[in-house]
Amino acid sequence: MNAMQISQAAQALYRSHGGRAEAEAAQKAREKTASGQTAEAQDWRAIQAAIRRVRGPLQK
């Protein structure tokens, strides 16, 4: 995924899951890692980081 796709995916996930979006992305990353899909896991970790930026540093 390129940076634009990651940003769009993060925003969509945040809109649909709100405060659970980062946890959802983390879960997807773990699932992809467990199944050996390392590139996809890396994408989900990038989406997770982007969600963190969308949320802002003070929200939990």
Secondary structure, 3 states (H helix, E strand, C coil): CCHHHHHHHHHHHHHHHHHHHHHHHHHHHHHHHHCCCHHHHHHHHHHHHHHHHHHCCCCC
